[in-house]
Amino acid sequence: MSDKLLRTAVNAQARLRNWGEVRADALRRRADEGQSAVEYMGIIAVVVAIILVLLGTNLGATIAAEIVEQVESITG
C-alpha cells in the first residue's frame, strides 16, 4: 500500500472515530437534558399538590395567621 493511500485511510478512520465520539457525546447530553426535564416536572407536580392541599384546607390560613401573629409580637 502506498504512503498516500495509507495516510488517506488512517485519516478517514480517525475522522470516522471522532465523528462517532462526537455523536455519542451529543446523545448522552441529550439524554441528561431529558432526565432533568422529567425531574423538574416531578418537583413541579409535588409543589402543585402541596399548594392545592393548602388551598383546599384551612391550613394555609392558619399558617398565615400564625406568621402575622409572630411578626406582630416581634414588632410590638
N, C-alpha and C positions, 0 to 999 in steps of 0.2 A: 504494500500500500504506500502510495507516495505521501510525502510530508504534508502537502497541501490538502489532500483528501483526509488524512488523519486529523489534521488541525480542524478542518471543517466538521468532521464527525464529532470530535471532542467538544467543539464549541456548541454544536447543536444539542448534544447530550447535556451540557451544562445549562444551556438556556431552558431546555425542557424540564430539568430537575428544579431549577429556580422557579419556573412558572408553576410547577406543582406545589412547591412550598408556599408560594405567594397565595395560590388559590386555597390551600389548606388553612393558612392563617386567616384569610378572609372569612372562610366558613366558620372557623372557631369563634372569631369575633362576632359574627352574625348570630351564632347560637347563644353566646353570652348576652347579647343585647336582648334576645328573645326571652331568655331566662329572667333578666332584670325586669322586663315588662310584666311578666307573669307575677313576679314577686311584688311589684308595685301595685298591681291590680288586687292582689290579696290583702295588702296593707290598706288600700282604699276601701275594700269591702268591709274589713274589720272596723275601720273608723266610722263608716256609714252606719254599720249595725249599732255601734255604741251611741252615735248621735240619735238614731231612731229610738233606742231604748230610753235615752234621757228625755226625748221629746214626748214619748208615749207614757211616761210615768211622771210622778210629781218629784222625782229625784233631782231633776235639773233645777227646778225652782227652789228646792230645799238647799241644794249646794250653793246656788246664787245668794240666797238669803243668809246663809251662814258666812259666806265670804264678805258680804256687805256688813254684817254684824261685827266680824273680826276687824275689818278696816275701820269701822266707826269706833270700836273700842281702843284702837291704837291711836287714831287721830283725835279722839275726845269728842 
